[in-house]
């Protein structure tokens, strides 16, 4: 799981909001957030940039944004 999931919760942003903002399906966001599976139909760096912009618009600081793509243990 990516820390992005926790970041979205902390920002009170639904995964559906992220999906709409970055032009992905909700299922693609679930795969990304829960399993670190990036959609093959998008350039990863470009998609990361769009996610970063979404997080910044929601008020995330630089430290939070910088850690959003780290993997964390879902059972921890």
The first five atom37 places (N, CA, C, CB, O) and aatype in JSON, in Angstrom:
{
  "aatype": [20, 20, 20, 20, 20, 20, 20, 20, 20, 20, 20, 20, 20, 20, 20, 20, 20, 20, 20, 20, 20, 20, 20, 20, 20, 20, 20, 20, 20, 20, 20, 20, 20, 20, 20, 20, 20, 20, 20, 20, 20, 20, 20, 20, 20, 20, 20, 20, 20, 20, 20, 20, 20, 20, 20, 20, 20, 20, 20, 20, 20, 20, 20, 20, 20, 20, 20, 20, 20, 20, 20, 20, 20, 20, 20, 20],
  "atom_mask": [
    [1, 1, 1, 1, 1],
    [1, 1, 1, 1, 1],
    [1, 1, 1, 1, 1],
    [1, 1, 1, 1, 1],
    [1, 1, 1, 1, 1],
    [1, 1, 1, 1, 1],
    [1, 1, 1, 1, 1],
    [1, 1, 1, 1, 1],
    [1, 1, 1, 1, 1],
    [1, 1, 1, 1, 1],
    [1, 1, 1, 1, 1],
    [1, 1, 1, 1, 1],
    [1, 1, 1, 1, 1],
    [1, 1, 1, 1, 1],
    [1, 1, 1, 1, 1],
    [1, 1, 1, 1, 1],
    [1, 1, 1, 1, 1],
    [1, 1, 1, 1, 1],
    [1, 1, 1, 1, 1],
    [1, 1, 1, 1, 1],
    [1, 1, 1, 1, 1],
    [1, 1, 1, 1, 1],
    [1, 1, 1, 1, 1],
    [1, 1, 1, 1, 1],
    [1, 1, 1, 1, 1],
    [1, 1, 1, 1, 1],
    [1, 1, 1, 1, 1],
    [1, 1, 1, 1, 1],
    [1, 1, 1, 1, 1],
    [1, 1, 1, 1, 1],
    [1, 1, 1, 1, 1],
    [1, 1, 1, 1, 1],
    [1, 1, 1, 1, 1],
    [1, 1, 1, 1, 1],
    [1, 1, 1, 1, 1],
    [1, 1, 1, 1, 1],
    [1, 1, 1, 1, 1],
    [1, 1, 1, 1, 1],
    [1, 1, 1, 1, 1],
    [1, 1, 1, 1, 1],
    [1, 1, 1, 1, 1],
    [1, 1, 1, 1, 1],
    [1, 1, 1, 1, 1],
    [1, 1, 1, 1, 1],
    [1, 1, 1, 1, 1],
    [1, 1, 1, 1, 1],
    [1, 1, 1, 1, 1],
    [1, 1, 1, 1, 1],
    [1, 1, 1, 1, 1],
    [1, 1, 1, 1, 1],
    [1, 1, 1, 1, 1],
    [1, 1, 1, 1, 1],
    [1, 1, 1, 1, 1],
    [1, 1, 1, 1, 1],
    [1, 1, 1, 1, 1],
    [1, 1, 1, 1, 1],
    [1, 1, 1, 1, 1],
    [1, 1, 1, 1, 1],
    [1, 1, 1, 1, 1],
    [1, 1, 1, 1, 1],
    [1, 1, 1, 1, 1],
    [1, 1, 1, 1, 1],
    [1, 1, 1, 1, 1],
    [1, 1, 1, 1, 1],
    [1, 1, 1, 1, 1],
    [1, 1, 1, 1, 1],
    [1, 1, 1, 1, 1],
    [1, 1, 1, 1, 1],
    [1, 1, 1, 1, 1],
    [1, 1, 1, 1, 1],
    [1, 1, 1, 1, 1],
    [1, 1, 1, 1, 1],
    [1, 1, 1, 1, 1],
    [1, 1, 1, 1, 1],
    [1, 1, 1, 1, 1],
    [1, 1, 1, 1, 1]
  ],
  "atom_positions": [
    [[0.85, -1.17, 0.0], [0.0, 0.0, 0.0], [0.9, 1.23, 0.0], [-0.97, 0.0, 1.22], [1.94, 1.25, 0.65]],
    [[0.48, 2.24, -0.72], [1.21, 3.5, -0.71], [0.74, 4.38, 0.44], [1.04, 4.24, -2.05], [-0.43, 4.32, 0.84]],
    [[1.65, 5.17, 0.96], [1.29, 6.11, 2.01], [0.24, 7.1, 1.5], [2.53, 6.86, 2.52], [-0.44, 7.76, 2.29]],
    [[0.12, 7.19, 0.2], [-0.88, 8.06, -0.42], [-2.27, 7.81, 0.15], [-0.89, 7.84, -1.93], [-3.06, 8.74, 0.28]],
    [[-2.56, 6.58, 0.49], [-3.88, 6.26, 1.06], [-4.09, 7.01, 2.37], [-4.02, 4.73, 1.29], [-5.16, 7.58, 2.59]],
    [[-3.08, 7.01, 3.23], [-3.17, 7.72, 4.51], [-3.23, 9.23, 4.28], [-1.97, 7.37, 5.41], [-3.95, 9.95, 4.98]],
    [[-2.47, 9.7, 3.31], [-2.46, 11.13, 3.0], [-3.85, 11.58, 2.58], [-1.43, 11.44, 1.88], [-4.33, 12.62, 3.03]],
    [[-4.5, 10.81, 1.73], [-5.86, 11.17, 1.29], [-6.8, 11.23, 2.48], [-6.38, 10.16, 0.27], [-7.62, 12.15, 2.57]],
    [[-6.71, 10.27, 3.38], [-7.56, 10.28, 4.58], [-7.3, 11.53, 5.41], [-7.32, 9.01, 5.44], [-8.23, 12.21, 5.83]],
    [[-6.01, 11.82, 5.63], [-5.65, 13.0, 6.43], [-6.15, 14.3, 5.8], [-4.13, 13.07, 6.6], [-6.47, 15.25, 6.51]],
    [[-6.21, 14.34, 4.48], [-6.67, 15.53, 3.77], [-8.19, 15.55, 3.58], [-5.99, 15.62, 2.42], [-8.75, 16.48, 2.99]],
    [[-8.85, 14.5, 4.08], [-10.3, 14.36, 3.92], [-10.68, 14.37, 2.44], [-11.03, 15.49, 4.67], [-11.67, 14.98, 2.03]],
    [[-9.87, 13.68, 1.65], [-10.1, 13.57, 0.2], [-10.4, 12.1, -0.14], [-8.87, 14.09, -0.61], [-9.64, 11.21, 0.25]],
    [[-11.46, 11.87, -0.83], [-11.82, 10.52, -1.24], [-10.97, 10.08, -2.43], [-13.32, 10.45, -1.59], [-10.51, 10.9, -3.22]],
    [[-10.78, 8.78, -2.54], [-10.06, 8.24, -3.7], [-10.78, 8.62, -4.99], [-9.92, 6.71, -3.58], [-10.15, 8.79, -6.03]],
    [[-12.1, 8.73, -4.91], [-12.88, 9.13, -6.08], [-12.53, 10.55, -6.51], [-14.38, 9.03, -5.79], [-12.5, 10.85, -7.71]],
    [[-12.25, 11.43, -5.53], [-11.85, 12.81, -5.85], [-10.53, 12.81, -6.6], [-11.74, 13.65, -4.55], [-10.36, 13.52, -7.59]],
    [[-9.59, 11.99, -6.11], [-8.3, 11.88, -6.78], [-8.48, 11.33, -8.19], [-7.35, 10.98, -5.98], [-7.88, 11.84, -9.14]],
    [[-9.28, 10.3, -8.33], [-9.52, 9.69, -9.65], [-10.03, 10.73, -10.64], [-10.51, 8.53, -9.54], [-9.55, 10.81, -11.77]],
    [[-11.0, 11.49, -10.22], [-11.56, 12.51, -11.1], [-10.53, 13.58, -11.44], [-12.8, 13.16, -10.46], [-10.45, 14.02, -12.58]],
    [[-9.74, 14.0, -10.45], [-8.77, 15.07, -10.65], [-7.65, 14.69, -11.61], [-8.19, 15.49, -9.33], [-7.12, 15.53, -12.33]],
    [[-7.28, 13.41, -11.61], [-6.15, 12.98, -12.45], [-6.6, 12.17, -13.65], [-5.16, 12.16, -11.62], [-5.78, 11.59, -14.36]],
    [[-7.9, 12.11, -13.87], [-8.48, 11.46, -15.04], [-8.17, 9.96, -15.09], [-7.98, 12.12, -16.31], [-7.73, 9.43, -16.11]],
    [[-8.41, 9.29, -13.95], [-8.29, 7.84, -13.86], [-9.63, 7.27, -13.42], [-7.15, 7.41, -12.87], [-10.47, 7.99, -12.88]],
    [[-9.81, 5.99, -13.65], [-11.0, 5.34, -13.11], [-10.78, 5.13, -11.61], [-11.29, 3.97, -13.84], [-9.65, 5.09, -11.13]],
    [[-11.87, 4.99, -10.89], [-11.77, 4.72, -9.45], [-11.02, 3.42, -9.21], [-13.18, 4.65, -8.8], [-10.23, 3.33, -8.26]],
    [[-11.24, 2.42, -10.03], [-10.55, 1.14, -9.86], [-9.05, 1.28, -10.07], [-11.12, 0.1, -10.83], [-8.26, 0.64, -9.37]],
    [[-8.65, 2.1, -11.02], [-7.22, 2.33, -11.25], [-6.58, 2.99, -10.02], [-7.0, 3.21, -12.51], [-5.45, 2.65, -9.66]],
    [[-7.28, 3.91, -9.4], [-6.76, 4.55, -8.18], [-6.68, 3.53, -7.04], [-7.66, 5.75, -7.77], [-5.72, 3.55, -6.28]],
    [[-7.65, 2.66, -6.92], [-7.61, 1.62, -5.89], [-6.38, 0.74, -6.1], [-8.91, 0.76, -5.91], [-5.67, 0.44, -5.14]],
    [[-6.13, 0.32, -7.33], [-4.96, -0.52, -7.62], [-3.66, 0.22, -7.3], [-4.97, -0.96, -9.09], [-2.72, -0.36, -6.77]],
    [[-3.63, 1.5, -7.62], [-2.45, 2.3, -7.36], [-2.22, 2.46, -5.86], [-2.58, 3.68, -8.02], [-1.13, 2.19, -5.36]],
    [[-3.24, 2.91, -5.15], [-3.11, 3.21, -3.73], [-2.91, 1.95, -2.89], [-4.35, 3.97, -3.25], [-2.05, 1.92, -2.01]],
    [[-3.68, 0.92, -3.16], [-3.64, -0.29, -2.33], [-2.52, -1.26, -2.7], [-4.95, -1.01, -2.42], [-2.03, -1.99, -1.84]],
    [[-2.12, -1.27, -3.97], [-1.18, -2.3, -4.43], [0.05, -1.76, -5.16], [-1.89, -3.25, -5.33], [0.88, -2.54, -5.63]],
    [[0.16, -0.43, -5.25], [1.28, 0.2, -5.96], [1.37, -0.29, -7.41], [2.6, -0.08, -5.23], [2.46, -0.47, -7.95]],
    [[0.22, -0.5, -8.01], [0.14, -0.92, -9.42], [-0.24, 0.3, -10.25], [-0.91, -2.08, -9.62], [-1.38, 0.77, -10.22]],
    [[0.72, 0.82, -11.01], [0.52, 2.01, -11.8], [-0.09, 1.64, -13.15], [1.85, 2.77, -12.0], [0.32, 0.66, -13.76]],
    [[-1.06, 2.42, -13.62], [-1.69, 2.12, -14.91], [-0.68, 2.25, -16.04], [-2.88, 3.04, -15.17], [0.06, 3.23, -16.12]],
    [[-0.66, 1.26, -16.91], [0.28, 1.25, -18.01], [-0.06, 2.25, -19.11], [0.35, -0.11, -18.6], [0.78, 2.55, -19.96]],
    [[-1.26, 2.76, -19.09], [-1.69, 3.67, -20.15], [-1.26, 5.11, -19.9], [-3.19, 3.61, -20.3], [-1.52, 5.99, -20.72]],
    [[-0.6, 5.37, -18.77], [-0.14, 6.71, -18.42], [1.36, 6.71, -18.17], [-0.89, 7.24, -17.18], [1.91, 5.73, -17.68]],
    [[2.01, 7.81, -18.52], [3.4, 8.0, -18.15], [3.44, 8.22, -16.64], [4.04, 9.22, -18.93], [2.77, 9.11, -16.12]],
    [[4.23, 7.42, -15.94], [4.23, 7.44, -14.48], [4.62, 8.83, -13.93], [5.19, 6.38, -13.94], [3.97, 9.33, -13.02]],
    [[5.66, 9.43, -14.48], [6.1, 10.74, -13.98], [5.01, 11.8, -14.17], [7.4, 11.18, -14.69], [4.79, 12.64, -13.3]],
    [[4.35, 11.75, -15.29], [3.27, 12.7, -15.56], [2.12, 12.49, -14.56], [2.76, 12.54, -17.01], [1.57, 13.45, -14.02]],
    [[1.77, 11.23, -14.33], [0.7, 10.92, -13.39], [1.1, 11.33, -11.97], [0.36, 9.43, -13.43], [0.28, 11.88, -11.24]],
    [[2.35, 11.07, -11.59], [2.82, 11.5, -10.27], [2.68, 13.02, -10.13], [4.3, 11.08, -10.04], [2.25, 13.51, -9.08]],
    [[3.02, 13.74, -11.17], [2.91, 15.2, -11.15], [1.48, 15.65, -10.94], [3.44, 15.78, -12.43], [1.23, 16.6, -10.18]],
    [[0.54, 15.0, -11.59], [-0.87, 15.36, -11.42], [-1.35, 15.04, -10.02], [-1.74, 14.62, -12.45], [-2.14, 15.79, -9.45]],
    [[-0.88, 13.93, -9.46], [-1.25, 13.57, -8.09], [-0.66, 14.59, -7.11], [-0.76, 12.14, -7.74], [-1.33, 15.01, -6.17]],
    [[0.59, 14.98, -7.33], [1.24, 15.98, -6.47], [0.44, 17.29, -6.5], [2.71, 16.23, -6.93], [0.21, 17.89, -5.46]],
    [[0.04, 17.72, -7.68], [-0.76, 18.95, -7.79], [-2.07, 18.82, -7.02], [-1.04, 19.29, -9.27], [-2.48, 19.75, -6.33]],
    [[-2.72, 17.67, -7.14], [-3.97, 17.45, -6.41], [-3.73, 17.56, -4.9], [-4.57, 16.07, -6.76], [-4.49, 18.22, -4.19]],
    [[-2.68, 16.9, -4.42], [-2.39, 16.93, -2.98], [-2.08, 18.35, -2.52], [-1.21, 16.0, -2.65], [-2.53, 18.77, -1.45]],
    [[-1.32, 19.08, -3.3], [-0.98, 20.46, -2.95], [-2.23, 21.34, -2.91], [0.03, 21.04, -3.95], [-2.38, 22.18, -2.02]],
    [[-3.13, 21.14, -3.87], [-4.37, 21.92, -3.89], [-5.24, 21.61, -2.68], [-5.15, 21.64, -5.17], [-6.02, 22.45, -2.24]],
    [[-5.1, 20.4, -2.15], [-5.86, 20.01, -0.96], [-5.19, 20.43, 0.34], [-6.07, 18.51, -0.96], [-5.72, 20.2, 1.42]],
    [[-4.0, 21.04, 0.22], [-3.35, 21.58, 1.4], [-2.2, 20.76, 1.96], [-4.33, 21.76, 2.43], [-1.71, 21.07, 3.05]],
    [[-1.77, 19.73, 1.26], [-0.65, 18.92, 1.75], [0.64, 19.72, 1.67], [-0.53, 17.6, 0.94], [0.87, 20.45, 0.71]],
    [[1.48, 19.58, 2.69], [2.77, 20.28, 2.67], [3.81, 19.45, 1.91], [3.26, 20.56, 4.12], [3.55, 18.31, 1.52]],
    [[4.96, 20.04, 1.7], [6.01, 19.42, 0.9], [6.45, 18.07, 1.49], [7.22, 20.36, 0.78], [6.68, 17.12, 0.76]],
    [[6.56, 18.0, 2.81], [6.99, 16.76, 3.46], [5.97, 15.64, 3.21], [7.18, 16.98, 4.98], [6.33, 14.51, 2.88]],
    [[4.71, 15.96, 3.37], [3.65, 14.97, 3.16], [3.64, 14.51, 1.7], [2.27, 15.55, 3.55], [3.55, 13.32, 1.42]],
    [[3.73, 15.45, 0.8], [3.74, 15.11, -0.62], [4.94, 14.25, -0.95], [3.74, 16.39, -1.49], [4.83, 13.29, -1.72]],
    [[6.09, 14.57, -0.38], [7.31, 13.82, -0.64], [7.26, 12.38, -0.18], [8.46, 14.49, 0.01], [7.96, 11.53, -0.72]],
    [[6.43, 12.1, 0.81], [6.33, 10.74, 1.33], [5.13, 9.96, 0.78], [6.24, 10.78, 2.83], [4.97, 8.78, 1.07]],
    [[4.29, 10.61, -0.01], [3.04, 9.98, -0.46], [3.24, 8.74, -1.3], [2.23, 10.97, -1.24], [2.38, 7.86, -1.31]],
    [[4.37, 8.64, -2.0], [4.58, 7.5, -2.89], [5.42, 6.4, -2.25], [5.25, 7.97, -4.16], [5.83, 5.46, -2.92]],
    [[5.67, 6.52, -0.95], [6.39, 5.46, -0.23], [5.44, 4.3, 0.05], [6.99, 6.01, 1.1], [4.24, 4.49, 0.27]],
    [[6.0, 3.1, 0.04], [5.19, 1.93, 0.38], [5.19, 1.75, 1.89], [5.73, 0.64, -0.33], [6.21, 1.95, 2.55]],
    [[4.04, 1.39, 2.42], [3.91, 1.09, 3.84], [3.23, -0.26, 3.99], [3.12, 2.2, 4.58], [2.52, -0.71, 3.09]],
    [[3.44, -0.88, 5.11], [2.82, -2.17, 5.39], [1.37, -1.93, 5.81], [3.6, -2.95, 6.51], [1.11, -1.25, 6.8]],
    [[0.45, -2.48, 5.07], [-0.97, -2.28, 5.36], [-1.37, -2.89, 6.7], [-1.82, -2.88, 4.27], [-2.37, -2.47, 7.28]],
    [[-0.6, -3.86, 7.2], [-0.93, -4.53, 8.46], [-0.32, -3.84, 9.66], [-0.48, -5.97, 8.41], [-0.61, -4.2, 10.8]],
    [[0.54, -2.85, 9.41], [1.24, -2.19, 10.53], [0.34, -1.26, 11.27], [2.45, -1.43, 10.04], [0.77, -0.63, 12.24]]
  ]
}
